[in-house]
Amino acid sequence: MLKGRDLLSIHDLSVEEIEEILALAQELKAKQRGGNGYKLLKGKTLGMIFEKSSTRTRVSFETGMYQLGGQALFLSDRDLQIGRGEPIQDTARTLSRYLDGIMLRTFGHDNLVEFAQWATVPVINGLTDLLHPCQALTDMLTIREYCGKNLRGLKLAYVGDGNNMAHSLMYACAKMGIDFTAATPEGYEPDAQIIQNARADAHKLGTFISLTHDAAEAVKDADILYTDTWISMGKESEADKRRHDFAGYQVNRALLQLAAKRAIVMHCLPASRGEEITADVFEENADIIFEQAENRLHTQKAILALTMGD
């Protein structure tokens, strides 16, 4: 279903397509841990364009392509003519002649959309300021591993900035039947159009998307608590103001006690202990958080295999 397709947003995927990604991710994870990897992309090359630096995105995509039998090329904007003003449409069409797929990690989501419109090979969203679909799909795999295969009826509480992670989690939860509540300070709410889209998806499954400025209200009886950095890349100049504005939105022991008894805590990393999460809560949930980090590899391998495979 996904062969030759772009993956720019979870909103564009059907429930069946998400299930296909998660099922293959689980299979690839089991095979890799058993020492029996699949060479599903032998002879294929992925171009990885980074306008935003990353640890997990680069290493997981590059390792994933190697494990699938292909190779990955790291390309920063300094390596490409696009960094010197070449039109996106020209770069996209040129690279499509050399590569079998392109992963783009950038700031503006509109640039990603334009790139995908002109590329003739699959384009994967490695992160934009608006969306981070690979991470949110990874999170669905991790939640399934810790909370059971049937995700419907679970409650996920997101505490912090209404950023790209909040947006993609909202989309993923809506598609998978997870009730989603976001607690953000005033002025940091998620994008209105994404809220509308996610609520339309959630309505089909009878689940809800809700927003609040009260962190305690959001996490009440939640099965999953999720947080992200208060200061995303590109927001460093706002650091002091954000630390002040987000002071009441820390995932700490007091907040965790309001959640369901067996609630898990998730973080997409990198984490700033003492800001969005306390050190003790982080370390008590470290096994989950680093399983979540590992699952980026397996989920992205599934995405690569399904979009770029023969």
N, C-alpha and C positions, 0 to 999 in steps of 0.2 A: 504493500500500500504506500510505502514511503520512498520507494526506489526513484531516484532522480529528483526528489522533492527538496525544497529548502526547509529548514527548521528555524524560524525566526521568533515564533511565539507559541506558547502552549494553547492559546485561544484558537489557533488555526488547526489544532489536532482534534480528531474524534476520540471518544473514549476508547474505541477499539484500537486505534493507533497508539495511544498511550499504553494500553495493556500489552501491545506487541513489543514496545520498547522495553517495558519492565520485565516481561517474560524472558526476552533475549538477554537482558542485562543479568538476570539471575542465573541463566544458563551459562553465560560467558564467565561469570564470577566463579561458579562451581568448577567449570572446566579449568580455569586458570589456576585455582587453588589446588586442583588435583594434578597439575602439571601437564594438562592436555589441552592446550590452547587451540583455537580455530584460526587458520590462516585465510580468513574470508576476504581479505583485501590485498592478496598477493599481487605485487606489481603496481599497486595504486599509490598515488602521491596526494597528500593533503597539504595545502598551503595554509599557514597560520599567520594571519596579519594581526599584529598587536599595536594598537595606539595607546592602550592601557596595559601597564605591566601586570604580571601575575605569577604566583607560584603554582597554585593548583591547576589552573587552566592550561598553562603551557606543558607542565610535566605530565598531566593526565592525558591530554590529547596526543602528545608526542609518544609517550609510552604505549598508549592504546593503539596507535597506528603500527608501531613496531610489533606488538603482540599479535596483531591481525595480519601480519605479513607484509605490510606496506611501509611507507616512510612519510615523514612529516618535515616540512621546511618552515623554519622560523623566519618571519619577515616583519621587521619593525617599520614604522612609517618613514624612518630614516633610510631604510634600504630600498624604498620604492619611490618612483617618480611622483606618486600621489602626494608624498610629503613635500614635493617641490611645485605642486600646483597642477599636476596632470589630472584631467577630469576623471571622476569615479567611473564613468561609463567606459572610458578607454582602458583603465587599469583592469576593470572587471572582465572585459572582453579579451584582453591580452592574456591574463592569467588563466582564463578558461581554456585557452589553447594548449597550455602546459600541464594543467593540474586536473585531478579527478574530483576534487572537492576543495572548498575554501571555508575556513573558520575565521571569523572576524570578531575581534574584541576591541570595541571602540567607545567613544563618548556618545555621539549623537545617533539616536535610533534611525532617524531619517537617512543618514548616510548608509546604514546597513540595508535599509529597504531599497535605496537606489542601487546599491551594489548588486543586490540579489536580482533586481529587475533586469540588469544588463548581463549578468553572468549566465553562462549556459551550462554550468555544473552546479551541484548542490551547494548552497551556502548555509552555514550553521552559525547561529548567534552564540558567540562565546561570552558575551555580556555587552549590554549597552547601558546608558544611564536610565533607560526606561524598563528594560527587561533582562532577566537572567534565567532563561528557560532550562538550560542544562542542569543548573543547580537545583531548581525546583523539581524536575523530574527525578533527579538523584534523591531528593528528600522523600519523594513518594516511595521509592524503593526502600529507603532506610526505615520509614514508618511501617511499611509492610513487614519488614524483618522483625521489628520490635513489637508491633501491635497486632499482627495477624494480617492475612491476605485480604480480608474484607474490610475496607476502609470506611465504608458508609456508616454514618452515625458518630464517628469520632469528632472531637472538637480540637482545633488547633488555634492557639492564641499567639498572635504575633505582637511583640512589644518593642516599640522603637520608632525608627524613621519609616515613613511611608515611601520607601525607595523601590529600586528595581526588584529586590528580593520580596518585598511585600506584594508587589504587583504580580510577579510570577507565581508565588505561593497562592495568591488569591485565585489565579486562573487554574492552577493545578488542583487545589482543593475543590473548586467548583465542578471540575470535570470528574473528580473521583468520589464525590459525595461526602466530603469532609466539611463540617461546619467551620467557618473561618471568622475569627474576630481579630481586628487590628486595634491596638491602643497606641495612639500617637499624640504628641503634644499639638496644641492648636498651631496651625500654620505648616504642619508637616504631614498632612493627610495624604493618602494615596491619590493618584490621578483620577479625576471624576469619570473620564471615559472608560478607563479600565474597570472601575467599580461597576459601572453600568453593564459592561460586557460580561463581567464575572457573575453578576446577579442574574443575568439572562441565562447563563449556563447552569448556575446553581438551581434555578427555578425548575429546570427539566428533571432534576433528581430530588426535588423537595428539600434541598439543604439551604442554608442561609449564609449570607455575607454581611457582617455587621461591623460598624466602626464606633469607636468611643475614644474619649480622652482620659478615661479612667482605667489604669492598668489593672487594678484589683478586680474591677467588673469584668474585664476581658478574660482574665485567667481563671475565673471561678469555674471549677469542675472541668477544666481543660485536660485533655489527654496528652497534648503536646504543647510545650512552651517553646517558642522560637524567638531568637533575637539576632541582631546583626549590628555591626559597628554604627556608632552615632555619626562618624565622620567619614563618609565615603570618599573615594579617590576623586579629587577635583574640588572637594569642599573644605580643604585644609584651612583656607582663610577664614572660615566660619567656626573654627574649632572651639574657641572660648565661648562664643554665644551658644553653640550647640550643647556643650557640656552643661551650661546653665539651664537651657531649655529642657534637656532630657533628664535632669536630675531625678525626677520621680518615676523614671521608666527603666529602672535597673532590675534585671532578673536576679533576685537574691532569695535567701531562705524564707523570709517573711512572705514574699510573693508566691513562692513555690508551694507553701503550705495551703494556699487557697485553691490550688489545682486539684485534680483527681489524685487519689491516693498513690497510684502507680504511674503518675505522669512522667514523661521523659522530657529532657531539655535538649534542644538542638541549636547549633550555631554553625553558620556556613564558613566562618573563618575569613580573614584573621580576626582574632578576638583581642579586645583591650580589657583585661581583667581590672576590676575596680571601676569600670565605666558601665557598659551595657550589661555586664554580668560580673558577679563576684567570683573571686578565685575559688572559694570552696564549692560553690554550685557548679562551676566549670569542671573542676577536677572530679567531682562525684559523678559527672555525666561524660567524662572524657572518653570512655569506651564507645559510647554512642556517637559523640562528636567526631571522633577519628574514624569510626566505621563509615560515617556520613562522608568524610573526606575521601576515604578509599573508594566509596561507591561512585564518586565522580568518574573514576577510571572505567568502571564496568558499564555505567549508564551511557557514557559517551562512546564507548566501543560499540554498544548496541545501536546508537544513533548513526555512527559512521558506517557500520555494516549494512544497516537498512537503507540508508540514503545513497551510499556509494557502491554497494555491492552489485555483482552481476545478477 
